[in-house]
Amino acid sequence: GALREGVEITLRQLHSAFERGRLKEINPVGEKFDPNRHQAISAVPGDGTVPPNHVVAVLQKGWLIADRVLRPALVTVVQAA
């Protein structure tokens, strides 16, 4: 209904404002751990699905502004062997 439509319009406006401000989300599931963009909260043993030193879970997404880290992503990584 009207509420859903209003929420979708607001979301679209927010996304375009983020793009204009060069604000990007950091959501690195499955990516190699990058200490410049990610903050490891914990490490877990690997089960073979995700390689060592890669992000297995994101507890809190991070943010970039114009490629500068505003807030690192808080992540769990797979332990190195």
Secondary structure, 3 states (H helix, E strand, C coil): CHHHHHHHHHHHHHHHHHHHCCEEEECCCCCECCCCCEEEEEEECCCCCCCCCEEEEEEECEEEECCEEEECEEEEEECCC
